[in-house]
Every structure is written in C-alpha cells, then in structure tokens.
Amino acid sequence: MNEVQGSTMLLNGNHAVAWAAKLARPQVVPVYPITPQTPILEQITEFHAQGEMDAQILTPESEHSVLAACIPASLAGARVFTATASQGLLLMHEVLHYASGARAPIVMANVNRTVASPWAFWPDQTDSLAQRDTGWIQFYSESPQESLDTVLQAFRIAERVRLPVMVSHDAFYVSHSLEPVHVPPQQLVDRYLPPYLPAQRLDTEAASSWGNVVTQAMYCRHRQAMEEAMASALEVAQEADRAWGELTGRTYGLVERYRCDGARIVVVALGSMCGTAREAIDALRAQGVPAGLLKLRMLRPLPLRALQRALWGVPHVLVLDRDHSPGLGGILHQELRSALYGLDTPPQLHGVLAGVGGVNVPPQRICELVRNALRTVPADESTWG
C-alpha cells in the first residue's frame, strides 16, 4: 500500500470493514462467526496470522460472551472492535445495555439480516433497529466505501463521547457486493485516530470498581449523563466527518439530500435502499415528477434538527422501511413521525414496508410507490409495499 496515497482495491463490504478494523489498530477483537458477517472475522484472522494486525483475537463460545469480553477490555483502556449479525446481535441484547452503561467506547460492525423465525439470511434492518434503545450510537452505511470510512469515524466518535457505536450495513447488497474501495494509508489513519488513552480506566495501580449497586438518584444521574453524551455525539460526529473529509475528500453528513430542491415528494430510507432510490429519483425527474431522496445515515442519536430542516416545506414524504415491528409497522416511519411532529406545516407522511425479509425493491417499484403516495391520503400506519 502506498504510504502516502493508500490504494484502491476491489472489496466487498465485509472486507472493507475488516480493513477499517485493521487500520484502527484495535488491541482486543473478540468475535464469533455468523452468516453473513463471517468474512469480517475471516479477514481479520488472516491479517493476524500474517502478522499484519497486532491485536488479541478472541473467539468465545457465543455472541453474548463476545460482548462480555469486549466490555472489560474497553474499561481497562484497550481499543476494542467486534462484529456480528442478526441472531448474534439479539443474543448480545442484555450486554449491549451493560456496554453503554459502562460508557465503554466499543465499535461493532453489524450486518443487517433477517431475524428468526422463520430462518432466513436476507437483508433486513429489524435486528439493529430493535436495539435502538440500548444506548448505542447507530450508523447505517450504503456501500463498502462508506462502511470502511464510517468504522474509522466510529472509533473517533466513541472515544470522545464514551459511548459504544454500531455501524450497520445490509446483508449481501453491501456485505458481499464487490466495489472499488479506497483504502487509506496507515499513517493517515494514525493522524486521524491517535492511540486510545482514557484518563479513567481499570488499573491495578489505581484501584477502582465498576458495576456497584446504586441509589435511585445515582442511577437517574447516570442516565442523564448518557443522554448528554448522546446529544454531544451529533456535533462530534459532524466534526469527525469533516476531519475525515479534509484528509480523504470523502464526507457523508448525518443526512444526505439528493435532488431535493423543489421536490414535491422526498423518499427517506436507510442503507443500501438509498442507492436504488437514487436511480428511481433520476427516472422520476426525467419524467417530470419533482422527487428527491433524503438518506438518513445516523439513527441514534436521531438528528432531529437536520431532519426538520431537510424536510421543511416538502408536501409529501415517503418512508421506506426494510424492517418490521409487529403492532407498529415501520420503525423508521414512526421515527420520522416523531421528528416532524409539531412543525407548523408538516409534510404528509407515507410509510411503506418495502424490502422486508430481503424482498427486492427495484427502482421501478419505488417509482410506483412515489406516484401512489402523490395521489393518496397517507394512512397513520405503515402499509405493505
């Protein structure tokens, strides 16, 4: 790899994440294989076997134990990375709360996959969206390049606000798709991401404890401090993105507007669906339909002000959910309803469950959903697309 410029490689999303993990110089990497995350583990262990990655690679017996190993390593002052998917993430659920409560700046890549039962392996974001209240910062990436860049940004964000960060990308559409990816040189990443040296850590020379039983008031103050850290993550994430852009020329923002100027309807989506939606927006614009796309990259903390500014004055918003919350419908649909509530002239909000379970949603179908939204009154609940 060129020490100054880096190099461009043909990588899938999972291998791009593994390269990001290597460049971040984590000291401890507990991980357990699960389809379709396994190539991340395979590539990391290959780096390690070749002597290219100086880290302790741990392979505990389950994902629950993986995260249970991540937390003490992080509290002892190590930079920690892990990866999982679907049922593995669900098995971690209890320990996700422990990690955020411990203010452990762990970075985890999650490959969005259907949750059982029935058993399936296709792209679906229900697994990570079901963890939105665990206190983890959440990013969703659209491409292998964005996954690599976001994992590196995630370490900088996590270690500044002292909260764990989850970076998710869709199974197969991103995890196994090959694209040219620019891999930055190690010395550039070292400038961007200096060694992790927390002021407070578990140390035998400075005795302290963690996890004691606390009073109601102490617990409440602790949760308030977590909320303040979440709020600060919005600004820290923007700073991390700007700094990365200065070094590489690549920035993403918290939200991305695509052809939204003068739009009568704006499509909102997460992850790989945004790439397909861009094709649909271009087709609609060519046919004279003033449509745009708003890509939401950060879901927790939810960038309320950015969403409100981006959608102010837009008559119609179509939310595409590749997830399903039984009894609620589309999770992103309801997040947008909350974010836009109270605006003087809120848009008509149409929620569609599109791509649930990995069902393919081609550009032509998105065009149909846009046209349908423009001629119908939105329902309060999400509809099946």
C-alpha positions, 0 to 999 in steps of 0.5 A: 500500500502506498504510504502516502496515497493508500490504494484502491482495491476491489472489496466487498463490504465485509472486507472493507470493514475488516480493513477499517478494523485493521487500520484502527489498530484495535488491541482486543477483537473478540468475535464469533462467526455468523452468516453473513458477517463471517468474512469480517472475522475471516479477514481479520484472522488472516491479517493476524496470522500474517502478522499484519494486525497486532491485536488479541483475537478472541473467539468465545463460545457465543455472541453474548460472551463476545460482548462480555469480553469486549466490555472489560477490555474497553474499561481497562483502556484497550481499543476494542472492535467486534462484529456480528449479525442478526441472531448474534446481535439479539443474543448480545441484547442484555450486554449491549445495555451493560456496554453503554452503561459502562460508557465503554467506547466499543465499535461493532460492525453489524450486518443487517439480516433477517431475524428468526423465525422463520430462518432466513439470511436476507437483508433486513434492518429489524435486528439493529433497529430493535436495539435502538434503545440500548444506548448505542450510537447507530450508523447505517452505511450504503456501500463498502466505501462508506462502511470502511470510512464510517468504522474509522469515524466510529472509533473517533466518535466513541472515544470522545463521547464514551459511548459504544457505536454500531455501524450497520450495513445490509446483508449481501447488497453491501456485505458481499457486493464487490466495489472499488474501495479506497483504502487509506494509508496507515499513517493517515489513519494514525493522524486521524485516530491517535492511540486510545488513552482514557484518563479513567480506566481499570488499573491495578495501580489505581484501584477502582470498581465498576458495576456497584449497586446504586441509589435511585438518584445515582442511577437517574444521574447516570442516565442523564449523563448518557443522554448528554453524551448522546446529544454531544455525539451529533456535533462530534460526529459532524466534526469527525466527518469533516476531519475525515473529509479534509484528509480523504475528500470523502464526507457523508453528513448525518443526512444526505439530500439528493435532488431535493430542491423543489421536490414535491415528494422526498423518499427517506430510507436507510442503507443500501435502499438509498442507492436504488432510490437514487436511480428511481429519483433520476427516472422520476425527474426525467419524467417530470415528477419533482422527487428527491431522496433524503438518506438518513445515515445516523439513527441514534442519536436521531438528528432531529434538527437536520431532519426538520430542516431537510424536510421543511416545506416538502408536501409529501414524504415517503418512508421506506422501511426494510424492517418490521415491528409487529403492532407498529409497522415501520420503525423508521416511519414512526421515527420520522413521525416523531421528528416532524411532529409539531412543525407548523406545516408538516409534510404528509407522511407515507410509510411503506414496508418495502424490502422486508425479509430481503424482498427486492425493491427495484427502482421501478417499484419505488417509482410506483410507490412515489406516484401512489403516495402523490395521489393518496391520503397517507394512512397513520400506519405503515402499509405493505409495499 
